[in-house]
Structures are given as structure tokens and as C-alpha cells.
Amino acid sequence: MRAHLGAVQLEYRRRRDALEAGLAKHLPKHVRWRHPETGLLLWLPTPPSVDPEELFQESKRQGVMVASGTVNSVAGSEESGLRLTFCAEPPARLIEGARRFGKAWAAVERRGRGQGSGVEGARLEVV
């Protein structure tokens, strides 16, 4: 079991690192996230200029499926953001997903400037 866990941890680190590299390359420079030391997801806080429904629709058009992060949160959560999972996709698909997600984010942010809507949260999955 220890050998298996060691191998799985190494693979999940590779996937986490690939996702973070893709996000760093393809998201706007002002977007920041929390580097996960443990677990299988990355928390990405979002600015008020990004509307969650628009982000969902635009991501879908770009070939990236996002799902509300509120499924994993307690009602009344004060911080909006995205939960991006990295355990189920290989590194190359995570990088491609980050590229497509970056395009979706930029489009939504351009349309949403000045509207002050918040993001409830989402999970990244390449489709």
C-alpha cells in the first residue's frame, strides 16, 4: 500500500504542477490562487467582475466544463471562487483545459467589467 500511495502522490503532484503552470500561462496576470499542499483541488478566488453563469456558458463554448463550487461549500460562504480539480486528468489535458479556461475567463471578464457580480465557484474539467 505504501508503494502505491507514494506513486499516486507523485502523479497528483505532477498534475497539480501542470495545472498551475497552465493557469500561470493562460489566466490574466492579476488572477491568483492558493497552491495546494495537500488534496486534489486548487482554490482560485475570483473577482467581482466575473459572473458565474457567464463563466459556465463561456467555458462550455471553449470545451471546458465547470460546475458550481457551492456543492462543496457551506451556505453563506463569504469567499467566492473556483475549485479546480486536477486528479482525473493527465498533465497535457490540464494544460489544455487551463488554456481554454483562460480564454473563457478573459471573455467573461471583458463583458462583466463594471457589473460587480461575483462567482459562486466551479470545478475545472476538460471535455
Secondary structure, 3 states (H helix, E strand, C coil): CHHHHHHHHHHHHHHHHHHHHHHHHHCCCCCCCECCCCCCEEEEECCCCCCHHHHHHHHHHCCEEEEEHHHHCCCCCCCCEEEEECCCCCHHHHHHHHHHHHHHHHHHHHHHCCCCCCCCCEEEEEC
